[in-house]
Amino acid sequence: MEKEIILDYARFTLEGNHYDVGQSIGRNLNQYKELYNYTIMPECLDEKTIRQKKKLMDEFCPGIFEEISGLADSLNVPIGKIRVLSDDCINTGTCSQFIVMPNITENGQILLGRSYEYSTDDELCLSIIRVNGKPAHIGFSILIFGRFDGINEHGLTVSMSSCEFRQKPTGNGFWFPLVLRALLDNCKIVDEAVYLLKNIPIRSNINVLLADKTGNATIAEIISINDDKKISFRKNDEYLIATNHYMNEDMIKYENNRARHSVLRYKTIENQINEKRGTISIDTIKMILEQKVPNGVFCPYYEDYLGTLHSMVFNVSNTDVEVCFGMPSRNKWEQINFNSPIKITKQTEIIKNEYHDNPALFWSSLLPGSMEI
């Protein structure tokens, strides 16, 4: 049974100093009810917590606290009500991400595909930000100031997929949205991003995919247990894939719920890449993103929290990005430009919810480390 649902996406294109950007968002946030509710908490954090978060942000994400201040001042709300400062964060979605390297692509380019899945109760906002003194970047926001994914003008490209396995990370540090924002704001190449990842305090269980124009790419598998951050990197000369489980041997021991659909999506991407190696193009990446599982990674199971909300193709070599809002099986791809004119707009898309034909199998769990589906 199918059910149509209307989604409203916000698109922010802003520039200026950090405070200006926060003010601009605040002046427009009231017209986006869901986005406002994600951003503003009913309760207010205490002054000690705010000071601690400001200290961390000033060290690792300089300028972001100024954006938060600009938003709070514009909305005339206490800064302690801005949710990104809280440790009580919303749930993360499930994602598929992969990169193919020049020696197996048709034109010797570095191509990255990324699909983000969750329910319709999610933040739907694409941000193009040009902050003074920082590289311009494009990416989908979470809690307004953080990022799910993105590319900056130097070609550094980042994306993530959750590995929380129904187990929340513990300890102190940044939830992944501010980690990815810090990478986009402060790094030009993968080596710089890796250095920052090793040093920034993180409170997330995630896979982070990093790539740059030089052809350097890696996946960082990260888990946070109390105040102990484990991070393990993997590389490959041909391709890298990450869904919602770990692949590195030293990380598998931390798994407690490897979802079968995560392994299914991983193997689908791997099979498609191996089948088309040497001829892989942007159209190949789009085909993987557009086809429904198990032939591709598109998922229409929105009410079961596995529905595709946006898809992206990054041509890392050319610093280009294309986005499909909503269902890639039916919606058009759009080239997104760093130099888009300053504006805030709303875009409406219709999606259709489905339920899997064999839910008991599709939603089942596998043993840690298993790739048998």
C-alpha positions as CSV (number, residue, x, y, z in Angstrom):
1,M,0.0,0.0,0.0
2,E,1.3,3.4,-1.0
3,K,0.7,6.7,0.8
4,E,1.6,10.2,-0.6
5,I,3.3,12.7,1.7
6,I,4.1,16.3,1.0
7,L,7.6,17.5,2.1
8,D,8.7,21.1,2.3
9,Y,12.5,21.7,1.9
10,A,14.2,24.9,2.9
11,R,17.1,26.3,0.9
12,F,19.4,28.8,2.5
13,T,21.9,30.7,0.4
14,L,23.7,33.2,2.7
15,E,26.9,35.1,3.1
16,G,28.6,37.6,5.4
17,N,30.3,37.0,8.8
18,H,29.1,34.3,11.1
19,Y,26.8,36.5,13.1
20,D,25.2,37.9,9.9
21,V,24.5,34.3,8.7
22,G,22.8,33.5,12.0
23,Q,20.8,36.6,11.9
24,S,19.6,35.9,8.4
25,I,18.5,32.4,9.3
26,G,16.7,33.7,12.4
27,R,14.7,36.3,10.3
28,N,13.3,33.6,8.2
29,L,13.0,30.6,10.5
30,N,9.4,31.3,11.6
31,Q,8.1,30.4,8.2
32,Y,9.5,26.9,8.6
33,K,7.6,25.4,11.5
34,E,9.3,22.0,11.5
35,L,12.7,23.5,11.2
36,Y,12.0,26.0,14.0
37,N,10.9,23.1,16.3
38,Y,14.1,21.2,15.5
39,T,16.2,24.3,16.3
40,I,14.5,25.8,19.4
41,M,14.1,23.8,22.7
42,P,11.3,24.6,25.2
43,E,13.7,24.4,28.1
44,C,16.9,26.4,28.5
45,L,20.4,25.1,29.2
46,D,22.2,26.3,32.3
47,E,25.0,28.8,32.0
48,K,27.7,26.3,32.9
49,T,26.7,24.0,30.0
50,I,26.6,27.0,27.6
51,R,30.1,28.1,28.7
52,Q,31.5,24.6,28.2
53,K,30.0,24.3,24.7
54,K,31.3,27.8,23.7
55,K,34.8,26.8,24.8
56,L,34.7,23.7,22.7
57,M,33.3,25.5,19.7
58,D,35.7,28.3,19.9
59,E,38.6,25.8,19.8
60,F,37.4,23.4,17.2
61,C,34.6,25.2,15.3
62,P,35.5,28.8,15.5
63,G,32.7,31.1,14.4
64,I,29.8,28.7,14.9
65,F,29.0,30.2,18.4
66,E,28.7,33.6,16.7
67,E,26.2,32.1,14.2
68,I,24.2,30.6,17.1
69,S,24.3,34.0,18.9
70,G,23.0,35.8,15.7
71,L,20.1,33.3,15.4
72,A,19.2,33.7,19.1
73,D,19.3,37.5,18.9
74,S,17.2,37.6,15.8
75,L,14.5,35.4,17.3
76,N,14.8,37.1,20.7
77,V,15.2,33.7,22.5
78,P,17.8,32.8,25.1
79,I,20.9,31.3,23.5
80,G,20.5,28.3,25.9
81,K,17.3,27.2,24.0
82,I,19.3,26.6,20.7
83,R,19.2,22.8,20.4
84,V,22.6,22.4,18.8
85,L,24.1,23.3,22.2
86,S,22.4,20.4,23.9
87,D,23.6,16.9,24.4
88,D,20.0,15.6,24.0
89,C,20.1,15.4,20.2
90,I,17.6,14.1,17.8
91,N,17.9,10.6,16.3
92,T,20.1,10.1,13.2
93,G,19.0,8.5,10.0
94,T,20.5,5.7,8.0
95,C,22.6,6.4,4.9
96,S,24.6,4.9,2.1
97,Q,27.8,6.5,0.8
98,F,30.5,5.4,-1.6
99,I,33.3,6.8,-3.7
100,V,34.9,5.5,-6.9
101,M,38.5,6.4,-7.7
102,P,40.0,7.6,-11.1
103,N,41.4,4.2,-12.2
104,I,37.9,2.6,-12.5
105,T,35.9,5.7,-13.6
106,E,35.1,6.4,-17.3
107,N,36.8,9.8,-17.4
108,G,39.4,9.4,-14.6
109,Q,37.3,11.4,-12.2
110,I,36.7,11.0,-8.4
111,L,33.0,10.4,-8.0
112,L,31.1,10.2,-4.7
113,G,27.5,9.1,-4.2
114,R,25.5,9.7,-1.1
115,S,21.9,8.8,0.0
116,Y,20.3,9.9,3.2
117,E,17.4,8.0,4.7
118,Y,15.1,8.7,7.7
119,S,11.4,9.5,8.3
120,T,9.5,12.5,7.1
121,D,9.8,13.9,10.6
122,D,13.3,15.3,9.8
123,E,15.1,18.5,9.1
124,L,15.0,19.3,5.4
125,C,17.3,22.1,4.6
126,L,20.0,22.6,2.0
127,S,22.6,25.3,2.9
128,I,24.9,27.2,0.6
129,I,27.1,29.3,3.0
130,R,29.8,31.8,2.1
131,V,31.2,33.0,5.4
132,N,33.9,35.7,5.5
133,G,37.3,34.0,5.9
134,K,36.0,30.5,5.5
135,P,35.7,28.4,2.3
136,A,32.2,28.4,0.8
137,H,30.4,25.1,1.2
138,I,27.3,23.3,0.1
139,G,25.5,20.7,2.3
140,F,22.4,19.6,4.0
141,S,22.1,21.0,7.5
142,I,21.1,19.4,10.8
143,L,20.2,21.5,13.8
144,I,20.8,24.4,11.4
145,F,24.5,24.8,12.2
146,G,25.7,21.2,11.7
147,R,26.0,19.2,8.4
148,F,25.0,15.8,7.2
149,D,27.3,16.1,4.2
150,G,28.9,18.7,2.0
151,I,31.7,19.9,-0.3
152,N,33.7,23.1,0.1
153,E,35.2,25.3,-2.6
154,H,38.6,23.6,-2.2
155,G,37.0,20.2,-3.1
156,L,37.1,18.7,0.3
157,T,34.0,16.4,0.4
158,V,32.5,14.8,3.5
159,S,29.5,12.6,4.3
160,M,28.4,10.3,7.0
161,S,26.4,7.2,7.9
162,S,25.3,6.4,11.4
163,C,26.5,3.3,13.3
164,E,24.5,3.7,16.5
165,F,22.8,0.2,16.3
166,R,20.1,1.4,18.7
167,Q,23.0,2.2,21.0
168,K,23.6,5.9,21.8
169,P,27.1,7.2,22.1
170,T,28.3,8.3,25.5
171,G,30.8,10.8,26.9
172,N,31.6,14.4,26.1
173,G,32.3,16.0,22.8
174,F,30.6,17.0,19.5
175,W,27.7,15.2,17.9
176,F,28.6,14.4,14.3
177,P,26.9,17.5,12.7
178,L,29.4,19.9,14.2
179,V,32.2,17.6,13.4
180,L,31.4,17.7,9.7
181,R,30.8,21.4,9.8
182,A,34.2,21.9,11.4
183,L,35.8,19.8,8.6
184,L,34.1,21.9,5.8
185,D,35.0,25.2,7.5
186,N,38.6,24.5,8.4
187,C,40.1,21.9,6.0
188,K,41.2,21.9,2.3
189,I,42.5,18.3,2.0
190,V,41.9,14.9,3.5
191,D,45.1,14.9,5.5
192,E,44.0,18.1,7.3
193,A,40.6,16.5,7.9
194,V,42.1,13.3,9.3
195,Y,44.3,15.4,11.7
196,L,41.2,17.3,12.9
197,L,39.2,14.1,13.3
198,K,41.9,12.6,15.5
199,N,42.0,15.6,17.8
200,I,38.4,16.9,18.0
201,P,36.3,15.4,20.9
202,I,33.5,13.4,19.3
203,R,30.4,11.8,20.8
204,S,29.0,9.8,17.8
205,N,29.1,6.3,16.4
206,I,29.6,7.0,12.7
207,N,31.3,6.3,9.4
208,V,32.8,9.5,7.9
209,L,33.8,9.4,4.2
210,L,36.4,12.0,3.2
211,A,37.7,12.9,-0.2
212,D,39.6,15.6,-2.0
213,K,40.7,16.7,-5.5
214,T,44.1,15.2,-5.2
215,G,42.6,11.7,-5.2
216,N,43.0,11.1,-1.5
217,A,40.0,9.4,0.1
218,T,39.4,7.5,3.4
219,I,36.6,6.3,5.6
220,A,36.9,7.0,9.3
221,E,35.0,4.5,11.5
222,I,34.3,6.1,14.9
223,I,32.7,5.0,18.1
224,S,32.4,6.9,21.4
225,I,32.3,4.9,24.6
226,N,32.2,7.2,27.7
227,D,35.1,9.6,27.1
228,D,37.1,7.0,25.0
229,K,36.9,7.7,21.3
230,K,37.9,4.8,19.0
231,I,38.8,5.8,15.4
232,S,39.9,3.4,12.6
233,F,40.7,4.4,9.0
234,R,40.4,2.4,5.8
235,K,41.5,3.2,2.2
236,N,41.3,1.5,-1.2
237,D,42.7,2.5,-4.6
238,E,39.5,1.7,-6.4
239,Y,36.5,2.3,-4.2
240,L,35.2,2.8,-0.7
241,I,31.7,2.0,0.7
242,A,30.0,2.7,4.0
243,T,26.5,2.1,5.1
244,N,25.4,1.6,8.8
245,H,27.8,-1.0,10.1
246,Y,31.6,-1.1,10.6
247,M,33.9,-3.0,8.3
248,N,37.3,-2.7,10.0
249,E,38.3,-5.7,12.1
250,D,39.2,-3.6,15.1
251,M,35.7,-2.0,15.1
252,I,33.4,-5.0,14.6
253,K,33.8,-6.0,18.2
254,Y,31.8,-2.9,19.2
255,E,28.7,-3.9,17.1
256,N,25.5,-5.1,18.8
257,N,23.0,-4.8,16.0
258,R,24.2,-5.2,12.5
259,A,21.1,-4.5,10.3
260,R,20.5,-6.9,7.4
261,H,19.4,-4.0,5.2
262,S,22.7,-2.2,5.9
263,V,24.7,-5.2,4.6
264,L,22.3,-5.5,1.7
265,R,22.8,-1.9,0.6
266,Y,26.6,-2.3,1.0
267,K,26.8,-5.4,-1.2
268,T,24.4,-3.9,-3.8
269,I,26.8,-0.9,-4.2
270,E,29.8,-3.2,-4.3
271,N,28.3,-5.5,-7.0
272,Q,27.3,-2.5,-9.2
273,I,30.7,-1.0,-8.9
274,N,32.5,-4.2,-9.8
275,E,30.1,-4.9,-12.7
276,K,30.8,-1.5,-14.2
277,R,34.4,-0.9,-13.3
278,G,36.2,1.1,-16.0
279,T,33.0,2.6,-17.3
280,I,31.7,4.3,-14.1
281,S,30.3,7.7,-14.8
282,I,28.0,10.2,-13.0
283,D,25.1,8.4,-14.6
284,T,26.3,5.2,-13.0
285,I,26.3,6.8,-9.6
286,K,22.8,8.2,-10.2
287,M,21.6,4.8,-11.3
288,I,22.8,3.2,-8.0
289,L,21.1,6.0,-6.1
290,E,17.8,5.9,-8.1
291,Q,17.1,2.2,-8.1
292,K,15.1,0.7,-5.2
293,V,16.7,-1.8,-3.0
294,P,17.9,-4.5,-3.6
295,N,18.9,-3.3,-7.1
296,G,20.1,0.1,-5.8
297,V,20.0,2.0,-2.5
298,F,16.8,4.1,-2.8
299,C,14.4,3.2,0.1
300,P,10.7,4.2,0.2
301,Y,10.1,3.0,3.7
302,Y,9.5,6.4,5.3
303,E,7.2,5.4,8.1
304,D,9.7,2.7,9.1
305,Y,12.5,5.3,9.3
306,L,14.3,4.1,6.1
307,G,13.0,6.6,3.5
308,T,15.3,8.5,1.1
309,L,15.1,12.2,1.8
310,H,17.9,13.4,-0.4
311,S,20.5,12.0,-2.7
312,M,23.8,13.6,-3.9
313,V,26.4,13.1,-6.5
314,F,29.8,14.9,-6.0
315,N,32.3,15.2,-8.8
316,V,35.1,15.7,-6.4
317,S,37.6,16.3,-9.3
318,N,35.6,19.3,-10.6
319,T,34.1,20.4,-7.3
320,D,30.6,19.9,-8.7
321,V,27.5,18.7,-6.8
322,E,24.1,17.5,-8.0
323,V,21.2,17.0,-5.6
324,C,17.9,15.1,-5.8
325,F,15.3,16.2,-3.3
326,G,13.0,13.4,-2.1
327,M,12.6,10.3,-4.2
328,P,15.4,9.8,-6.7
329,S,13.4,7.2,-8.5
330,R,11.0,9.9,-9.8
331,N,12.5,13.4,-9.1
332,K,15.0,15.4,-11.2
333,W,18.6,16.1,-10.3
334,E,19.7,19.7,-9.9
335,Q,23.1,21.2,-10.2
336,I,23.9,23.3,-7.1
337,N,26.2,26.2,-7.5
338,F,28.5,27.8,-4.9
339,N,27.7,31.2,-6.4
340,S,23.9,31.0,-6.1
341,P,22.4,34.4,-5.3
342,I,21.6,35.2,-1.7
343,K,18.0,34.0,-0.9
344,I,16.0,31.7,1.3
345,T,13.3,29.7,-0.5
346,K,11.0,26.7,0.0
347,Q,10.8,23.7,-2.3
348,T,7.9,21.2,-2.1
349,E,8.3,17.6,-3.1
350,I,5.8,14.6,-2.9
351,I,7.0,11.3,-1.7
352,K,5.3,7.9,-1.5
353,N,5.6,5.6,1.5
354,E,5.8,1.9,1.0
355,Y,6.0,-1.2,3.3
356,H,8.5,-4.0,2.5
357,D,7.0,-7.2,1.1
358,N,9.0,-9.4,3.5
359,P,9.5,-7.2,6.6
360,A,10.6,-10.1,8.9
361,L,13.6,-10.7,6.7
362,F,14.4,-7.2,5.6
363,W,14.4,-5.7,9.1
364,S,16.3,-8.6,10.7
365,S,19.7,-8.3,12.4
366,L,22.9,-10.2,11.6
367,L,25.7,-11.3,13.8
368,P,28.6,-8.8,14.3
369,G,30.9,-8.9,11.2
370,S,28.5,-11.0,9.1
371,M,28.1,-10.2,5.4
372,E,25.7,-13.0,4.7
373,I,22.3,-11.9,3.5
